[in-house]
Amino acid sequence: MTDTRPYLIISNDDGYNAPGLAALVSSLSTEGYDILVVAPDAPRSGFACSITSGAPLTARHVHSADGLEVYACSGTPVDCVKLALNRLARRRPDLVIGGINHGDNSSVNSHYSGTMGVATEGALQGIPAVAFSLCDHRANADFTPLTPYLRQIVRHALTTKMPPFTCLNVNFPLRPSFEGVRICRMAHSRWVREIEDDPQDGKGNTYRLAGECIELEPEAADTDRWALAHGFVAITPTTLDNTDYAMLRELHAAAFLPDA
């Protein structure tokens, strides 16, 4: 590794040996980057921005090659980024990347996603960050159509200054080719019927997560869900500032509480 090439930190929530992560590294390894991979030692899907606070973390060196180092970490995706930034990185990275996730992280799914947790942690640390996901949960998913888009988006993220506390959430539809790219807002949707009885438990005391994601605005053509449904790559700029500024102004105007 050198100090002159762009330095990327990559993690995911499917584990260090996931095909999606391998496809991402393969797509970027010919682009002249130095890459540090620190990923969970087993799948950590749905861990969002969770961290490990009650147990020590371990990191195992897996592989090194020209411009590439790979570690497996016992913690969550966010733990992996924190470990990379504070111990394993040779210098401050130019970009933090999550993915490629096996599965859809559009709309409200982004709140649960460990892949988005990677990008969120990067943005919280003041580093440009991107999360990539493919709407295909299969272990043998074909990531080949994503390659030119991955390279172009990473180049853009490295050369374009992102606003503070902002990252990109990029979702690819399950198609052999794409209609193009849409810059979208997050769709409004909601998961329902999320708990089902475990059929292997005869006492009714064990449950499994299940459910269905209901579209609350299926005809809104400016959303990530609409873009994916119509074959487009959906790029959603995502802010980490949770303040509702419209309601903030309303509450100031209402003055419904006495001054402290």
C-alpha positions as CSV (number, residue, x, y, z in Angstrom):
1,M,0.0,0.0,0.0
2,T,1.1,3.6,-0.7
3,D,0.2,7.0,0.6
4,T,-0.7,8.3,-2.9
5,R,-3.5,6.1,-4.0
6,P,-7.1,6.5,-2.7
7,Y,-7.6,4.5,0.4
8,L,-10.9,2.6,0.9
9,I,-12.3,0.9,3.9
10,I,-14.9,-1.8,3.1
11,S,-17.2,-3.7,5.4
12,N,-20.6,-5.5,5.2
13,D,-23.2,-7.3,7.2
14,D,-23.1,-10.7,5.4
15,G,-19.6,-11.6,6.6
16,Y,-16.1,-11.4,5.3
17,N,-16.5,-14.4,2.9
18,A,-19.8,-13.2,1.4
19,P,-19.9,-13.3,-2.5
20,G,-21.2,-9.7,-2.5
21,L,-18.2,-8.4,-0.7
22,A,-15.9,-10.4,-3.0
23,A,-17.6,-9.0,-6.0
24,L,-17.2,-5.4,-4.7
25,V,-13.5,-5.9,-4.0
26,S,-13.0,-7.5,-7.4
27,S,-14.7,-4.7,-9.2
28,L,-12.6,-2.0,-7.4
29,S,-9.2,-3.8,-7.2
30,T,-8.3,-2.8,-10.8
31,E,-9.1,0.9,-10.2
32,G,-5.9,1.9,-8.5
33,Y,-7.1,1.9,-4.9
34,D,-5.6,0.6,-1.7
35,I,-8.3,-1.4,0.1
36,L,-8.7,-2.4,3.7
37,V,-11.6,-4.9,4.3
38,V,-12.7,-5.4,7.9
39,A,-15.9,-7.4,7.9
40,P,-17.8,-9.6,10.4
41,D,-16.6,-13.2,10.9
42,A,-20.2,-14.3,10.4
43,P,-23.5,-12.8,9.0
44,R,-24.7,-9.8,11.0
45,S,-27.7,-8.8,8.9
46,G,-30.2,-6.4,10.6
47,F,-27.6,-5.1,13.1
48,A,-28.0,-1.5,11.8
49,C,-25.7,0.8,13.9
50,S,-25.4,-1.5,16.9
51,I,-22.1,-1.8,18.7
52,T,-20.5,-4.4,21.0
53,S,-20.0,-2.9,24.4
54,G,-20.1,-5.8,26.8
55,A,-17.4,-8.1,25.3
56,P,-14.0,-7.7,23.7
57,L,-13.5,-7.6,20.0
58,T,-11.2,-9.9,18.0
59,A,-9.7,-9.4,14.6
60,R,-8.2,-12.1,12.5
61,H,-6.0,-11.4,9.5
62,V,-7.4,-13.3,6.6
63,H,-5.5,-12.3,3.5
64,S,-3.1,-9.8,2.0
65,A,-2.3,-9.0,-1.6
66,D,-1.0,-6.0,-3.5
67,G,-3.1,-3.0,-2.3
68,L,-5.5,-5.2,-0.3
69,E,-5.7,-6.3,3.3
70,V,-8.6,-8.4,4.7
71,Y,-9.6,-8.9,8.4
72,A,-12.5,-10.8,10.0
73,C,-13.9,-9.2,13.1
74,S,-16.0,-10.8,15.9
75,G,-18.2,-7.7,16.1
76,T,-21.0,-5.9,14.3
77,P,-20.5,-3.9,11.0
78,V,-20.1,-0.7,12.9
79,D,-17.6,-2.4,15.2
80,C,-15.6,-3.3,12.1
81,V,-15.5,0.3,10.9
82,K,-14.5,1.6,14.3
83,L,-11.8,-1.1,14.6
84,A,-10.5,-0.2,11.1
85,L,-10.4,3.5,11.8
86,N,-8.8,3.2,15.2
87,R,-6.4,0.3,14.9
88,L,-6.0,-1.3,11.5
89,A,-6.0,1.5,9.0
90,R,-2.6,2.7,7.9
91,R,-4.0,6.2,7.4
92,R,-7.3,8.1,7.3
93,P,-9.4,6.6,4.5
94,D,-10.8,8.6,1.6
95,L,-14.0,6.6,1.5
96,V,-16.0,4.0,3.6
97,I,-18.0,1.5,1.7
98,G,-20.7,-1.0,2.9
99,G,-21.7,-4.0,0.7
100,I,-22.5,-5.4,-1.6
101,N,-25.4,-6.5,0.5
102,H,-27.4,-9.6,-0.5
103,G,-30.9,-8.0,-0.3
104,D,-32.9,-4.8,-0.6
105,N,-32.0,-1.9,1.6
106,S,-34.3,0.7,0.1
107,S,-37.0,2.6,2.0
108,V,-37.4,1.7,5.7
109,N,-35.1,-1.3,5.3
110,S,-32.2,1.2,5.4
111,H,-33.0,1.7,9.1
112,Y,-32.4,-1.9,10.0
113,S,-29.4,-2.5,7.6
114,G,-26.0,-3.3,8.9
115,T,-24.7,-2.4,5.4
116,M,-26.1,1.1,5.9
117,G,-24.6,1.0,9.4
118,V,-21.2,0.8,7.8
119,A,-21.9,3.9,5.7
120,T,-23.5,5.7,8.6
121,E,-20.5,5.2,10.8
122,G,-18.2,6.5,8.0
123,A,-20.4,9.6,7.7
124,L,-20.5,10.1,11.4
125,Q,-16.7,10.1,11.4
126,G,-16.6,12.8,8.7
127,I,-15.6,10.4,5.9
128,P,-17.5,10.1,2.6
129,A,-19.5,6.9,2.6
130,V,-21.6,4.7,0.3
131,A,-23.6,1.6,0.8
132,F,-24.3,-0.8,-2.1
133,S,-27.1,-3.4,-2.1
134,L,-28.6,-5.8,-4.7
135,C,-32.2,-6.9,-4.4
136,D,-31.2,-10.6,-4.4
137,H,-30.8,-12.6,-1.2
138,R,-29.4,-15.7,-3.0
139,A,-25.8,-16.7,-2.1
140,N,-25.2,-17.2,-5.9
141,A,-26.5,-13.8,-6.9
142,D,-25.0,-12.4,-10.1
143,F,-23.2,-9.2,-9.3
144,T,-21.6,-8.8,-12.8
145,P,-24.1,-6.1,-14.1
146,L,-23.2,-3.9,-11.1
147,T,-19.5,-3.5,-12.0
148,P,-19.5,-0.3,-14.2
149,Y,-21.9,1.4,-11.8
150,L,-19.9,0.5,-8.7
151,R,-16.8,1.9,-10.3
152,Q,-18.5,5.1,-11.5
153,I,-20.2,5.8,-8.2
154,V,-17.0,5.2,-6.2
155,R,-15.1,7.6,-8.5
156,H,-17.9,10.2,-8.0
157,A,-17.9,9.8,-4.2
158,L,-14.1,10.3,-4.1
159,T,-14.1,13.4,-6.2
160,T,-17.3,15.1,-5.0
161,K,-17.5,16.7,-1.6
162,M,-20.5,15.3,0.4
163,P,-22.3,17.4,2.9
164,P,-21.5,16.6,6.5
165,F,-23.4,13.7,8.1
166,T,-24.5,12.5,4.7
167,C,-24.0,9.2,2.8
168,L,-25.3,7.5,-0.3
169,N,-27.6,4.5,-0.2
170,V,-27.4,2.7,-3.6
171,N,-29.8,-0.1,-4.4
172,F,-29.7,-2.3,-7.6
173,P,-32.8,-4.1,-8.9
174,L,-32.6,-7.8,-9.7
175,R,-32.1,-7.6,-13.4
176,P,-29.5,-8.7,-16.0
177,S,-29.2,-5.0,-17.0
178,F,-30.6,-1.7,-15.8
179,E,-32.7,1.0,-17.3
180,G,-30.4,3.7,-15.9
181,V,-29.9,5.6,-12.7
182,R,-32.4,7.5,-10.7
183,I,-31.6,9.9,-7.8
184,C,-34.4,9.3,-5.4
185,R,-35.9,10.0,-2.0
186,M,-36.6,7.2,0.4
187,A,-40.1,5.7,-0.2
188,H,-42.6,5.6,2.6
189,S,-43.4,2.0,3.5
190,R,-44.2,-0.1,6.5
191,W,-43.6,-3.7,7.6
192,V,-46.7,-5.5,8.8
193,R,-47.5,-9.0,10.2
194,E,-43.9,-9.2,11.3
195,I,-44.1,-12.0,13.9
196,E,-45.1,-15.6,13.2
197,D,-45.2,-18.7,15.4
198,D,-42.2,-21.0,15.1
199,P,-43.7,-24.2,13.5
200,Q,-41.2,-26.3,15.3
201,D,-42.4,-25.2,18.7
202,G,-45.5,-27.0,19.8
203,K,-46.1,-24.7,22.9
204,G,-46.5,-21.4,21.2
205,N,-43.7,-19.7,23.1
206,T,-41.3,-19.3,20.2
207,Y,-41.6,-16.8,17.3
208,R,-39.9,-15.9,14.1
209,L,-39.5,-12.6,12.3
210,A,-41.6,-12.6,9.1
211,G,-43.8,-10.0,7.5
212,E,-44.6,-8.0,4.4
213,C,-43.4,-4.6,3.4
214,I,-46.5,-2.4,2.4
215,E,-46.0,0.4,0.0
216,L,-47.7,3.6,1.3
217,E,-47.2,5.6,-1.9
218,P,-46.8,3.0,-4.7
219,E,-47.4,5.5,-7.5
220,A,-44.8,8.1,-6.3
221,A,-42.3,8.1,-9.2
222,D,-39.6,10.0,-7.2
223,T,-38.9,7.2,-4.7
224,D,-36.3,4.5,-4.5
225,R,-38.9,1.7,-4.5
226,W,-40.5,3.0,-7.7
227,A,-37.0,3.2,-9.3
228,L,-36.2,-0.4,-8.4
229,A,-39.6,-1.7,-9.5
230,H,-39.0,-0.1,-12.9
231,G,-35.5,-1.4,-13.4
232,F,-33.4,1.6,-12.3
233,V,-30.5,1.8,-10.0
234,A,-31.7,3.9,-7.0
235,I,-29.3,6.3,-5.4
236,T,-30.7,8.0,-2.2
237,P,-28.7,10.7,-0.5
238,T,-29.2,10.0,3.2
239,T,-28.8,12.5,6.0
240,L,-27.9,11.4,9.5
241,D,-29.4,14.5,11.0
242,N,-32.8,13.3,12.3
243,T,-34.1,16.7,13.1
244,D,-37.5,17.5,11.5
245,Y,-36.8,21.1,10.6
246,A,-40.4,21.7,9.4
247,M,-41.8,20.6,12.8
248,L,-39.0,22.5,14.5
249,R,-40.3,25.7,12.9
250,E,-43.8,24.9,13.8
251,L,-43.0,24.2,17.4
252,H,-41.1,27.5,17.7
253,A,-44.0,29.3,16.2
254,A,-46.5,27.6,18.4
255,A,-44.6,28.5,21.6
256,F,-46.8,26.0,23.5
257,L,-44.3,25.5,26.3
258,P,-43.2,28.2,28.8
259,D,-39.6,29.3,28.6
260,A,-37.3,27.4,31.0
